[in-house]
Amino acid sequence: MKKFKSILGISLLVQSVTFFILCAVNLEKRKSLAKACGIFAVIGGVAGATLLITEYKKRKNAQEEIDLSDEYFDELFDEYDDQELLEEEDIDCAFAADA
């Protein structure tokens, strides 16, 4: 269900191309069906492109949020590294061998 919009957008674009080809074939034969195929081609193309663009923007925003949280944690860990809190001498372990 996660990639549903992407798959639907691609399938609508493929359907749009197919209807456009049907429209071109029917225009050569001067059939009235050409206008209907052309209309479906335009509607499917616009709907498919809209779905793909909104999904792309959503994924881009999610990636930017991930990058921002990564930067936050990198800065946080850099502060602790600067304070040198993670040295071996500072660690007291209750399970140390008393031999």
C-alpha positions as a LaTeX table, in Angstrom:
\begin{tabular}{lrrr}
\hline
Residue & $x$ (\AA) & $y$ (\AA) & $z$ (\AA) \\
\hline
Met1 & 0.00 & 0.00 & 0.00 \\
Lys2 & 3.03 & 2.23 & 0.45 \\
Lys3 & 3.79 & 2.59 & $-3.27$ \\
Phe4 & 0.17 & 2.67 & $-4.42$ \\
Lys5 & 0.20 & 6.27 & $-5.67$ \\
Ser6 & 3.39 & 5.72 & $-7.66$ \\
Ile7 & 2.08 & 2.57 & $-9.31$ \\
Leu8 & $-1.28$ & 4.18 & $-10.05$ \\
Gly9 & 0.40 & 7.28 & $-11.50$ \\
Ile10 & 2.62 & 5.21 & $-13.79$ \\
Ser11 & $-0.29$ & 3.06 & $-14.95$ \\
Leu12 & $-2.37$ & 6.17 & $-15.70$ \\
Leu13 & 0.48 & 7.61 & $-17.77$ \\
Val14 & 0.81 & 4.35 & $-19.71$ \\
Gln15 & $-2.95$ & 4.30 & $-20.26$ \\
Ser16 & $-2.77$ & 7.90 & $-21.41$ \\
Val17 & $-0.11$ & 7.06 & $-24.00$ \\
Thr18 & $-2.23$ & 4.16 & $-25.24$ \\
Phe19 & $-5.31$ & 6.37 & $-25.60$ \\
Phe20 & $-3.22$ & 8.98 & $-27.41$ \\
Ile21 & $-2.09$ & 6.33 & $-29.92$ \\
Leu22 & $-5.71$ & 5.24 & $-30.38$ \\
Cys23 & $-6.66$ & 8.87 & $-30.89$ \\
Ala24 & $-3.99$ & 9.29 & $-33.57$ \\
Val25 & $-5.09$ & 6.10 & $-35.36$ \\
Asn26 & $-8.75$ & 7.11 & $-35.28$ \\
Leu27 & $-7.98$ & 10.65 & $-36.45$ \\
Glu28 & $-6.42$ & 9.23 & $-39.62$ \\
Lys29 & $-9.63$ & 7.29 & $-40.29$ \\
Arg30 & $-11.76$ & 10.33 & $-39.31$ \\
Lys31 & $-13.81$ & 8.44 & $-36.75$ \\
Ser32 & $-15.71$ & 10.23 & $-33.99$ \\
Leu33 & $-14.12$ & 7.95 & $-31.42$ \\
Ala34 & $-10.89$ & 9.93 & $-31.77$ \\
Lys35 & $-12.17$ & 12.82 & $-29.64$ \\
Ala36 & $-13.17$ & 10.50 & $-26.80$ \\
Cys37 & $-9.77$ & 8.78 & $-26.86$ \\
Gly38 & $-8.06$ & 12.17 & $-26.89$ \\
Ile39 & $-10.06$ & 13.36 & $-23.90$ \\
Phe40 & $-9.25$ & 10.20 & $-21.94$ \\
Ala41 & $-5.59$ & 10.58 & $-22.88$ \\
Val42 & $-5.45$ & 14.11 & $-21.50$ \\
Ile43 & $-7.37$ & 13.28 & $-18.31$ \\
Gly44 & $-5.25$ & 10.18 & $-17.61$ \\
Gly45 & $-2.03$ & 12.04 & $-18.31$ \\
Val46 & $-2.89$ & 14.91 & $-15.98$ \\
Ala47 & $-4.07$ & 12.57 & $-13.21$ \\
Gly48 & $-0.99$ & 10.33 & $-13.51$ \\
Ala49 & 1.41 & 13.26 & $-13.55$ \\
Thr50 & $-0.33$ & 14.81 & $-10.52$ \\
Leu51 & $-0.06$ & 11.58 & $-8.54$ \\
Leu52 & 3.61 & 11.16 & $-9.38$ \\
Ile53 & 4.46 & 14.77 & $-8.56$ \\
Thr54 & 2.67 & 14.70 & $-5.19$ \\
Glu55 & 4.35 & 11.41 & $-4.28$ \\
Tyr56 & 7.76 & 12.80 & $-5.29$ \\
Lys57 & 7.24 & 15.92 & $-3.16$ \\
Lys58 & 6.10 & 13.82 & $-0.21$ \\
Arg59 & 9.18 & 11.58 & $-0.42$ \\
Lys60 & 11.47 & 14.60 & $-0.83$ \\
Asn61 & 10.02 & 16.25 & 2.30 \\
Ala62 & 10.38 & 13.01 & 4.26 \\
Gln63 & 14.02 & 12.72 & 3.19 \\
Glu64 & 14.68 & 16.33 & 4.22 \\
Glu65 & 13.21 & 15.62 & 7.67 \\
Ile66 & 15.46 & 12.58 & 8.01 \\
Asp67 & 18.48 & 14.64 & 7.00 \\
Leu68 & 17.61 & 17.32 & 9.56 \\
Ser69 & 17.25 & 14.78 & 12.35 \\
Asp70 & 20.56 & 13.20 & 11.33 \\
Glu71 & 22.24 & 16.62 & 11.55 \\
Tyr72 & 20.71 & 17.18 & 15.00 \\
Phe73 & 22.01 & 13.87 & 16.33 \\
Asp74 & 25.42 & 14.41 & 14.72 \\
Glu75 & 25.71 & 17.77 & 16.50 \\
Leu76 & 24.57 & 16.19 & 19.76 \\
Phe77 & 27.16 & 13.41 & 19.54 \\
Asp78 & 29.86 & 15.90 & 18.54 \\
Glu79 & 29.19 & 17.82 & 21.75 \\
Tyr80 & 29.68 & 14.66 & 23.81 \\
Asp81 & 32.82 & 13.77 & 21.88 \\
Asp82 & 34.21 & 17.22 & 22.62 \\
Gln83 & 33.62 & 16.70 & 26.33 \\
Glu84 & 35.38 & 13.35 & 26.13 \\
Leu85 & 32.77 & 11.56 & 28.23 \\
Leu86 & 33.21 & 8.28 & 26.47 \\
Glu87 & 36.77 & 7.42 & 27.54 \\
Glu88 & 37.50 & 4.00 & 29.00 \\
Glu89 & 38.83 & 5.46 & 32.25 \\
Asp90 & 35.47 & 7.06 & 33.04 \\
Ile91 & 33.52 & 3.84 & 32.72 \\
Asp92 & 32.94 & 1.92 & 35.95 \\
Cys93 & 31.64 & $-1.57$ & 35.48 \\
Ala94 & 30.03 & $-3.61$ & 38.24 \\
Phe95 & 31.03 & $-6.81$ & 36.53 \\
Ala96 & 34.76 & $-6.10$ & 36.54 \\
Ala97 & 36.91 & $-8.99$ & 37.62 \\
Asp98 & 38.18 & $-8.53$ & 41.18 \\
Ala99 & 41.02 & $-10.98$ & 40.81 \\
\hline
\end{tabular}
